[in-house]
Amino acid sequence: MATIKEHCCGADLFFNKKTAVKEYKTFLKKGPLKATAKIIEQLEEEDVEGKSLIDVGGGIGALQWWFLKKGGKQTTDIDASSGYLKQAEDHAAKNGWQNQTQFLMGDCTDVYDQIEAVDFITLDKVVCCYPNYKEILNASCDKSLGYVSLSYPMDGVIAQGIKRLGDLFFFLKGNAYRPYVHPVKDIRALFSNNGYERISHNLVFPWHVETYQRVA
Ligand SMILES: C[S@@+](CC[C@H](N)C(=O)[O-])C[C@H]1O[C@@H](n2cnc3c(N)ncnc32)[C@H](O)[C@@H]1O
């Protein structure tokens, strides 16, 4: 298995500026992708006025723009992809959000140490990019004062088969990045063990989209 550093370098190569520009254009035309839109829907009822958000692996930043437009005070985008970060930073500048946004490159489990706890954390299609889901989710539960929302793939035999095809694709490309399918039951138990209660769940095939609230 690749080291986390190799893995993040692989993510940087795969989620490159070209991909970011393409996704950004789609976002401008059609709005957020389905799983992202579902996270927004789950958080729509929550009070984000004056609150802070960390969007881990924020991509082109759709969740961050929604948060700021709804009255959020501050967003932090932590991403292993320099192409996505640059695209998101350009969009923030275009909208005059420079003072309310920050963009940090790296593995969130390293970068969390550099920033304060926040009210909301989102991990939209990120856990499936990370070999050690326990590390990334335990760290996220620690860093959030209120809510953690995430989308992650369904598990099972078919999902494992698709993961293997993904492994082959990245192997043939010579990229250390790999997709991961983690056990759904264990992800849910992890939140419970960290003092979180699930307040929303939807299935947006093939993604589970869930929001957890800190209760302890
Ligand atoms: C599939 S993309 C999802 C982007 C966006 N959230 C969306 O749903 O459109 C996964 C993102 O997670 C980032 N990523 C993967 N592992 C990461 C880590 N450990 N720390 C920070 N970002 C990470 C990748 O660089 C990439 O931008």
The ligand as an ORCA input file, in Angstrom:
! r2SCAN-3c Opt
* xyz 0 1
  C     -13.482     12.877     -5.435
  S     -12.790     14.434     -5.020
  C     -14.215     15.248     -4.328
  C     -14.188     16.739     -4.465
  C     -15.424     17.450     -3.930
  N     -15.566     17.259     -2.510
  C     -16.656     16.983     -4.655
  O     -17.450     16.225     -4.085
  O     -16.833     17.347     -5.824
  C     -11.826     14.049     -3.591
  C     -11.024     15.217     -3.071
  O     -10.458     14.860     -1.807
  C      -9.104     15.293     -1.775
  N      -8.408     14.490     -0.756
  C      -8.206     13.156     -0.746
  N      -7.586     12.775      0.381
  C      -7.397     13.916      1.099
  C      -6.812     14.214      2.361
  N      -6.294     13.250      3.095
  N      -6.785     15.481      2.811
  C      -7.313     16.476      2.054
  N      -7.882     16.263      0.851
  C      -7.929     15.008      0.382
  C      -8.625     15.110     -3.204
  O      -7.503     15.915     -3.474
  C      -9.867     15.592     -3.971
  O      -9.882     16.997     -4.107
*
